[in-house]
Amino acid sequence: LFRSYIDAGYYETLLLCNALALAKTKDKKEASAIYRQLKPSRFYYLTKKINSILYLKLEKELGKNSELLSEQLDTLILETGFKKLAEM
């Protein structure tokens, strides 16, 4: 539930982290519900790439695998150098 006193970009990051944690702890139903609320266009400019990596990892965790998703993820990991996230 979004509150107007919380910055939209920060709120999206919180939702993303919450959904990823739920997906990793096998609560995929709740993670999926949060995933549907996420709006990647609201990610902060300076954290957009890391949030995009986490968003794509969440998609993979929820079973939304595709060739394009894997390519995007690989590209972002190469661009940012966050190689440990590939192992997550």
C-alpha atoms as an extended CHARMM CRD file, in Angstrom:
* protein
*
        88  EXT
         1         1  LEU       CA              0.0000000000        0.0000000000        0.0000000000  PROA      1               0.0000000000
         2         2  PHE       CA              1.7560000000        3.1420000000       -1.2690000000  PROA      2               0.0000000000
         3         3  ARG       CA              1.8560000000        6.1510000000        1.0150000000  PROA      3               0.0000000000
         4         4  SER       CA              2.2670000000        9.6240000000       -0.4600000000  PROA      4               0.0000000000
         5         5  TYR       CA              4.9010000000       10.5560000000        2.1250000000  PROA      5               0.0000000000
         6         6  ILE       CA              7.2330000000        7.8000000000        0.8520000000  PROA      6               0.0000000000
         7         7  ASP       CA              9.3070000000        8.6180000000       -2.2210000000  PROA      7               0.0000000000
         8         8  ALA       CA              8.1140000000        6.5460000000       -5.2090000000  PROA      8               0.0000000000
         9         9  GLY       CA             11.5890000000        5.3820000000       -6.2680000000  PROA      9               0.0000000000
        10        10  TYR       CA             12.5130000000        4.3010000000       -2.7670000000  PROA      10              0.0000000000
        11        11  TYR       CA              9.1690000000        2.5370000000       -2.3680000000  PROA      11              0.0000000000
        12        12  GLU       CA              9.6950000000        0.5590000000       -5.5920000000  PROA      12              0.0000000000
        13        13  THR       CA             13.0960000000       -0.5870000000       -4.3380000000  PROA      13              0.0000000000
        14        14  LEU       CA             11.5540000000       -1.6890000000       -1.0340000000  PROA      14              0.0000000000
        15        15  LEU       CA              8.8360000000       -3.6120000000       -2.8650000000  PROA      15              0.0000000000
        16        16  LEU       CA             11.4210000000       -5.2310000000       -5.1200000000  PROA      16              0.0000000000
        17        17  CYS       CA             13.5860000000       -6.3640000000       -2.2050000000  PROA      17              0.0000000000
        18        18  ASN       CA             10.5450000000       -7.6440000000       -0.3370000000  PROA      18              0.0000000000
        19        19  ALA       CA              9.3440000000       -9.6540000000       -3.3460000000  PROA      19              0.0000000000
        20        20  LEU       CA             12.8020000000      -11.0900000000       -3.9700000000  PROA      20              0.0000000000
        21        21  ALA       CA             13.1470000000      -12.1440000000       -0.3220000000  PROA      21              0.0000000000
        22        22  LEU       CA              9.7120000000      -13.7800000000       -0.4140000000  PROA      22              0.0000000000
        23        23  ALA       CA             10.5270000000      -15.5990000000       -3.6470000000  PROA      23              0.0000000000
        24        24  LYS       CA             13.8100000000      -16.8670000000       -2.2070000000  PROA      24              0.0000000000
        25        25  THR       CA             12.0080000000      -18.1410000000        0.9110000000  PROA      25              0.0000000000
        26        26  LYS       CA              9.4940000000      -20.0220000000       -1.2430000000  PROA      26              0.0000000000
        27        27  ASP       CA              6.4980000000      -17.7080000000       -0.7170000000  PROA      27              0.0000000000
        28        28  LYS       CA              6.0300000000      -17.3580000000       -4.4660000000  PROA      28              0.0000000000
        29        29  LYS       CA              2.3250000000      -16.4730000000       -4.2430000000  PROA      29              0.0000000000
        30        30  GLU       CA              3.0050000000      -13.3530000000       -2.1590000000  PROA      30              0.0000000000
        31        31  ALA       CA              6.1190000000      -12.5300000000       -4.2190000000  PROA      31              0.0000000000
        32        32  SER       CA              4.0610000000      -12.7590000000       -7.3910000000  PROA      32              0.0000000000
        33        33  ALA       CA              1.4200000000      -10.4120000000       -5.9660000000  PROA      33              0.0000000000
        34        34  ILE       CA              4.1080000000       -7.8260000000       -5.1640000000  PROA      34              0.0000000000
        35        35  TYR       CA              5.7640000000       -8.3760000000       -8.5630000000  PROA      35              0.0000000000
        36        36  ARG       CA              2.5300000000       -7.3280000000      -10.2840000000  PROA      36              0.0000000000
        37        37  GLN       CA              2.6090000000       -4.0380000000       -8.3170000000  PROA      37              0.0000000000
        38        38  LEU       CA              6.1690000000       -3.1470000000       -9.3170000000  PROA      38              0.0000000000
        39        39  LYS       CA              6.7630000000       -0.3250000000      -11.7690000000  PROA      39              0.0000000000
        40        40  PRO       CA             10.3910000000       -0.4400000000      -13.0030000000  PROA      40              0.0000000000
        41        41  SER       CA              9.9160000000        2.9830000000      -14.5950000000  PROA      41              0.0000000000
        42        42  ARG       CA              9.8910000000        4.4160000000      -11.0660000000  PROA      42              0.0000000000
        43        43  PHE       CA             13.3450000000        3.0630000000      -10.1790000000  PROA      43              0.0000000000
        44        44  TYR       CA             15.8150000000        5.8270000000       -9.3800000000  PROA      44              0.0000000000
        45        45  TYR       CA             18.1230000000        6.7890000000      -12.2280000000  PROA      45              0.0000000000
        46        46  LEU       CA             21.2760000000        6.0940000000      -10.2090000000  PROA      46              0.0000000000
        47        47  THR       CA             20.1160000000        2.6610000000       -9.0330000000  PROA      47              0.0000000000
        48        48  LYS       CA             18.1620000000        1.6920000000      -12.1240000000  PROA      48              0.0000000000
        49        49  LYS       CA             20.6650000000       -0.9190000000      -13.3360000000  PROA      49              0.0000000000
        50        50  ILE       CA             21.0290000000       -2.7190000000      -10.0100000000  PROA      50              0.0000000000
        51        51  ASN       CA             17.2670000000       -2.6200000000       -9.4810000000  PROA      51              0.0000000000
        52        52  SER       CA             16.7770000000       -3.9260000000      -13.0120000000  PROA      52              0.0000000000
        53        53  ILE       CA             19.1320000000       -6.8230000000      -12.2770000000  PROA      53              0.0000000000
        54        54  LEU       CA             17.1740000000       -7.6400000000       -9.1290000000  PROA      54              0.0000000000
        55        55  TYR       CA             13.8980000000       -7.3030000000      -11.0370000000  PROA      55              0.0000000000
        56        56  LEU       CA             15.0820000000       -9.7510000000      -13.7080000000  PROA      56              0.0000000000
        57        57  LYS       CA             16.3140000000      -12.1340000000      -11.0010000000  PROA      57              0.0000000000
        58        58  LEU       CA             12.8480000000      -11.9460000000       -9.4370000000  PROA      58              0.0000000000
        59        59  GLU       CA             11.2710000000      -12.7740000000      -12.7940000000  PROA      59              0.0000000000
        60        60  LYS       CA             13.5260000000      -15.8350000000      -13.0850000000  PROA      60              0.0000000000
        61        61  GLU       CA             12.6580000000      -16.8670000000       -9.5230000000  PROA      61              0.0000000000
        62        62  LEU       CA              8.9590000000      -16.6710000000      -10.4180000000  PROA      62              0.0000000000
        63        63  GLY       CA              9.4880000000      -18.9100000000      -13.4400000000  PROA      63              0.0000000000
        64        64  LYS       CA              9.2900000000      -16.2620000000      -16.1590000000  PROA      64              0.0000000000
        65        65  ASN       CA             12.3830000000      -17.5240000000      -17.9740000000  PROA      65              0.0000000000
        66        66  SER       CA             13.0470000000      -16.5220000000      -21.5480000000  PROA      66              0.0000000000
        67        67  GLU       CA             16.0010000000      -16.0560000000      -23.8540000000  PROA      67              0.0000000000
        68        68  LEU       CA             15.5000000000      -12.2690000000      -23.8710000000  PROA      68              0.0000000000
        69        69  LEU       CA             15.3930000000      -12.1360000000      -20.0720000000  PROA      69              0.0000000000
        70        70  SER       CA             18.6800000000      -14.0610000000      -19.8490000000  PROA      70              0.0000000000
        71        71  GLU       CA             20.3100000000      -11.7900000000      -22.4350000000  PROA      71              0.0000000000
        72        72  GLN       CA             19.1780000000       -8.6400000000      -20.6190000000  PROA      72              0.0000000000
        73        73  LEU       CA             20.4340000000       -9.9990000000      -17.3200000000  PROA      73              0.0000000000
        74        74  ASP       CA             23.8120000000      -10.9870000000      -18.7570000000  PROA      74              0.0000000000
        75        75  THR       CA             24.1950000000       -7.5930000000      -20.4150000000  PROA      75              0.0000000000
        76        76  LEU       CA             23.3910000000       -5.6890000000      -17.2250000000  PROA      76              0.0000000000
        77        77  ILE       CA             25.7760000000       -7.8180000000      -15.1800000000  PROA      77              0.0000000000
        78        78  LEU       CA             28.5730000000       -7.1980000000      -17.7070000000  PROA      78              0.0000000000
        79        79  GLU       CA             27.8530000000       -3.4510000000      -17.7930000000  PROA      79              0.0000000000
        80        80  THR       CA             27.7890000000       -3.0640000000      -14.0220000000  PROA      80              0.0000000000
        81        81  GLY       CA             30.3870000000       -5.6470000000      -13.0130000000  PROA      81              0.0000000000
        82        82  PHE       CA             28.0530000000       -7.1030000000      -10.3710000000  PROA      82              0.0000000000
        83        83  LYS       CA             29.1430000000      -10.6590000000      -11.1070000000  PROA      83              0.0000000000
        84        84  LYS       CA             28.1280000000      -11.9820000000       -7.6840000000  PROA      84              0.0000000000
        85        85  LEU       CA             24.5000000000      -11.1940000000       -8.5400000000  PROA      85              0.0000000000
        86        86  ALA       CA             24.7150000000      -13.7070000000      -11.3960000000  PROA      86              0.0000000000
        87        87  GLU       CA             25.3550000000      -16.4000000000       -8.8000000000  PROA      87              0.0000000000
        88        88  MET       CA             22.4470000000      -15.3800000000       -6.5880000000  PROA      88              0.0000000000
